[in-house]
Amino acid sequence: MKAAILTIGDELLIGQVVDTNSSWIAQQLNLAGIKVERKISVGDDAEVIREELERLLRFVDFIFITGGLGPTKDDITKNTLVDFFEDHLVMHEESLQNVKRIFKNAGREPNAANIQQAMQPLKAKIFVNLNGTASGMCFEKENKVVVSMPGVPFEMKSMLLNQVIPLLAERFQKVHIIHKTICTQGIGESFVAEKIEDIESSLPDHIKLAYLPSVGQLKLRLSAYGVAAEQEVNEYVNKIVERISENVFGFGEATLQEVIGALLKQQNKTLSTAESCTGGYVSHLITSVPGSSAYYKGGVIAYSNEIKIQELGVNQQVLAEFGAVSKQVVEQMANGILKVTGSDFAIATSGIAGPDGGSDEKPVGTVWIAVAGKGGMFSKDFKFGDNRERNIIRASLTALSILRRKFLITDKE
């Protein structure tokens, strides 16, 4: 069962709105056993929409459309689909009552354009939108299915999960799709590819490996179709993990900060931070996890040398001799926040995020990271590049990874 996702709206093509719908729909369809082969975005142009429908229906069994169902003149999706399927509009009583209900709850009266939204194609299966006024539609022709849903994300998500997928599950056989994702940090995709070259070369045709890089992290996704392939996929996952075990921190949708939090909880340990170049991003990652107050004590953003000295006890002479971006200073920052908070572990960062401030000796992207605890001190310098935003993210994730690998993972683990 092959599918395409068609998102409609001029705002998508000019970059005014970012298309998050298609990626979310693709995830849900994969879970439902429907393979997404194409994702297309088009503007509010009836002729272009018709051309894409005709083209896509030659290759796929399902088309999932979002956008263009609103009450304004630029919302042309419904009328275009009606013409395409040689249908006509009639008043759909359930949609009408839904429109009236929504406006009554808001203390307002629907206008003519809102009432017009209750007009629906006669031949289509209608999905009443309980979160908005734009109902969804499902057309069928020659064993092909076209589903049209509103473009507002929370309206579309509710409709797809609660109405569209259950309907398709009743009528079509589900294909078992397997995805196993390995989450890594601290190693680039080319280096991983080199390390696992023989494993990747031995993959059978029905198992695909994808490299999914993001700033500071890399995911490896193995995909296959059919229940029988699951054990085989797991065997390849184990081979890859064994080969690059030092850099693997989790699986699936795990985040490094969640893994760190779970380890700290398990070991009944606490953490604090002293940040300069990362400007609080390490603490942001840590506190983005619900329940982080159980293990995160707090931190200091010591952006200036004065704060490093006054709040963290960094020696003024050490600063003068070695500079803020140095092993000596970052280690004193880590020890200083340990003393201030009494936590079990501390992370400290000091660097040159950019785009200026670098030198021949310490170019932009130079970052010193220190992690301290009762098990000792680990510090290291890194060269992350010349992009400020990426430097902050990479430094923060690297710091968390050092804490996990050097201090939180026991021999048993």
Secondary structure, DSSP 4 states (H G I P E B T S, - for coil): -EEEEEEE-HHHHTTSS---HHHHHHHHHHHTT-EEEEEEEE-S-HHHHHHHHHHHTTT-SEEEEES--SSSTT--HHHHHHHHTT--EEE-HHHHHHHHHHHHHTT----HHHHHTTEEETTSEEE--TTSS--EEEEEETTEEEEEE-SSHHHHHHHIIIIIHHHHHHHSPPP-EEEEEEEEES--HHHHHHHTHHHHHT--TTEEEEEEEETTEEEEEEEEESGGGHHHHHHHHHHHHHHTGGGEEEETT--HHHHHHHHHHHTT--EEEEESTTTTHHHHHHHTSTTGGGTEEEEEE--SHHHHHHHH---HHHHHHH-SSSHHHHHHHHHHHHHHH--SEEEEEEE--SSS---SSS-TTEEEEEEEETTEEEEEEEE--S-HHHHHHHHHHHHHHHHIIIII--S--
